[in-house]
């Protein structure tokens, strides 16, 4: 029987590429763990977040770009009050508005800064899997799913390590030529 897990994402429309990669990443995780993704309402939707889904979420992630849009602050506070595991990411190549800067500073969160959507997805996958493995039995995952997740985490960590090949250089000496 599959375990139902919920990820709540607070993100403005500018973070759509990250959200797309996040969905693809979750689809690649073990099939016996079924994910539902809930997200900050878009500009064409009512501005009230789904607080029921947020309070019962397995995890919460906030993606902060150039600005903080309503109701991201309400979602952050609701996740904190409900004790939902939170992940905070901030796009480093975007100039943050005064509201976004103040929120990031006053939130008390440890923000993971990233420069590209792929960098976010890679880091978040590792962080989420590590949380699921360490947080069980609270997440209700069975041994088979935990083994699959631990194996995936090991693969990700192996990809992160640089090759163990020794450095090669000029050895005992070299010549550096000036440019003209």
C-alpha positions as CSV (number, residue, x, y, z in Angstrom):
1,X,0.0,0.0,0.0
2,X,1.3,3.4,-1.0
3,X,2.0,6.1,1.6
4,X,0.5,9.5,0.8
5,X,2.9,12.4,1.3
6,X,2.1,16.1,0.8
7,X,4.6,18.8,-0.2
8,X,3.4,22.4,0.2
9,X,5.3,24.9,-2.0
10,X,5.2,28.7,-1.3
11,X,6.4,30.3,-4.5
12,X,5.5,33.2,-6.8
13,X,4.9,32.7,-10.5
14,X,8.5,33.7,-11.2
15,X,9.6,30.4,-9.6
16,X,7.7,28.2,-12.1
17,X,10.9,26.6,-13.5
18,X,11.9,25.5,-10.0
19,X,8.3,24.1,-9.3
20,X,8.4,22.2,-12.6
21,X,11.7,20.5,-11.7
22,X,10.4,19.8,-8.2
23,X,7.5,17.9,-9.7
24,X,9.8,15.9,-12.0
25,X,12.1,15.1,-9.0
26,X,9.2,13.8,-6.9
27,X,7.9,11.7,-9.8
28,X,11.3,10.0,-9.8
29,X,11.1,8.9,-6.2
30,X,9.9,5.5,-5.2
31,X,6.3,4.8,-6.5
32,X,5.1,3.4,-3.2
33,X,5.4,6.9,-1.8
34,X,2.7,9.0,-3.5
35,X,3.2,12.7,-3.5
36,X,0.6,15.5,-3.7
37,X,1.9,19.0,-4.3
38,X,0.0,22.0,-3.1
39,X,1.2,25.5,-4.0
40,X,0.6,29.2,-3.2
41,X,-2.5,30.3,-5.0
42,X,-1.8,32.1,-8.3
43,X,-2.8,35.6,-9.2
44,X,-6.0,34.3,-10.9
45,X,-7.0,32.2,-7.9
46,X,-8.5,33.3,-4.6
47,X,-5.6,34.6,-2.3
48,X,-6.4,32.2,0.5
49,X,-4.0,29.4,0.9
50,X,-5.1,25.8,1.6
51,X,-4.2,25.9,5.3
52,X,-5.7,22.5,5.9
53,X,-3.4,20.9,3.4
54,X,-0.5,23.0,4.7
55,X,-1.0,21.9,8.3
56,X,-1.1,18.2,7.3
57,X,1.8,18.5,4.9
58,X,4.8,16.2,5.1
59,X,7.1,19.0,4.2
60,X,7.0,22.7,3.3
61,X,9.3,24.5,0.9
62,X,9.5,28.3,0.3
63,X,11.1,29.6,-2.9
64,X,12.0,33.2,-2.6
65,X,12.9,35.1,-5.7
66,X,12.7,38.9,-6.3
67,X,9.6,39.4,-4.2
68,X,7.4,38.0,-1.5
69,X,3.8,37.7,-2.7
70,X,0.7,37.2,-0.7
71,X,0.0,34.8,1.0
72,X,3.5,33.4,1.3
73,X,4.0,35.0,4.7
74,X,0.8,33.4,6.0
75,X,1.9,30.0,4.6
76,X,5.3,30.3,6.3
77,X,3.7,31.1,9.7
78,X,1.1,28.3,9.3
79,X,3.8,25.8,8.5
80,X,5.9,27.0,11.5
81,X,2.9,26.8,13.9
82,X,1.9,23.4,12.7
83,X,5.4,22.0,13.1
84,X,5.8,21.1,9.5
85,X,9.4,20.4,8.3
86,X,10.4,23.5,6.4
87,X,13.0,24.1,3.7
88,X,13.9,27.7,2.7
89,X,15.5,28.6,-0.7
90,X,16.4,31.9,-2.1
91,X,17.4,32.7,-5.7
92,X,20.8,34.4,-5.5
93,X,20.7,36.0,-9.0
94,X,17.5,38.0,-8.3
95,X,17.6,41.4,-6.6
96,X,15.3,41.0,-3.7
97,X,12.6,43.6,-3.0
98,X,12.7,45.3,0.4
99,X,9.8,43.1,1.5
100,X,11.6,39.9,0.4
101,X,14.8,41.0,2.1
102,X,13.0,41.8,5.4
103,X,11.2,38.5,5.3
104,X,14.3,36.5,4.7
105,X,16.2,38.4,7.5
106,X,13.4,38.2,10.1
107,X,12.1,34.7,9.4
108,X,14.9,33.1,11.4
109,X,15.3,30.4,8.7
110,X,18.6,29.1,7.3
111,X,18.2,30.1,3.6
112,X,19.9,28.0,1.0
113,X,20.9,30.3,-1.8
114,X,21.1,29.0,-5.4
115,X,21.7,30.4,-8.8
116,X,19.8,28.2,-11.2
117,X,16.6,26.0,-11.0
118,X,18.7,22.8,-11.5
119,X,20.9,23.7,-8.6
120,X,17.8,24.1,-6.4
121,X,16.3,20.8,-7.5
122,X,19.5,18.9,-6.8
123,X,20.0,20.4,-3.4
124,X,16.3,20.0,-2.4
125,X,16.2,16.4,-3.5
126,X,19.1,15.5,-1.2
127,X,17.6,17.5,1.7
128,X,14.2,16.0,1.3
129,X,15.4,12.5,1.0
130,X,17.7,12.9,4.1
131,X,14.7,14.3,6.1
132,X,12.4,11.4,5.0
133,X,15.1,8.8,5.9
134,X,16.0,10.4,9.3
135,X,12.4,11.3,10.2
136,X,10.9,7.8,9.8
137,X,8.9,6.1,11.4
138,X,7.1,9.5,11.7
139,X,6.5,9.6,7.9
140,X,5.1,6.1,7.8
141,X,7.5,4.8,5.1
142,X,8.1,1.1,5.0
143,X,11.6,-0.6,4.9
144,X,11.6,-1.1,1.1
145,X,10.9,2.6,0.5
146,X,13.5,3.7,3.0
147,X,16.1,1.4,1.3
148,X,15.2,2.9,-2.1
149,X,15.5,6.5,-0.7
150,X,18.8,5.7,1.1
151,X,20.2,4.2,-2.1
152,X,19.1,7.4,-4.1
153,X,20.7,9.6,-1.4
154,X,23.9,7.6,-1.7
155,X,23.9,8.1,-5.5
156,X,23.4,11.8,-5.1
157,X,26.2,12.1,-2.6
158,X,28.5,10.1,-4.9
159,X,27.8,12.4,-7.8
160,X,28.7,15.4,-5.6
161,X,32.2,14.1,-4.8
162,X,35.0,15.2,-7.0
163,X,37.1,12.6,-8.7
164,X,39.9,11.2,-6.6
165,X,42.4,11.7,-9.4
166,X,45.6,13.5,-8.2
167,X,46.2,17.0,-9.5
168,X,48.6,17.4,-12.4
169,X,50.7,20.4,-13.0
170,X,54.1,21.6,-14.0
171,X,55.7,19.3,-11.4
172,X,58.9,20.9,-10.2
173,X,58.7,24.0,-12.3
174,X,56.9,25.8,-15.1
175,X,57.0,28.9,-17.2
176,X,54.3,31.5,-17.2
177,X,54.4,33.6,-20.3
178,X,53.1,37.2,-20.2
179,X,50.3,38.1,-22.5
180,X,51.0,40.8,-25.1
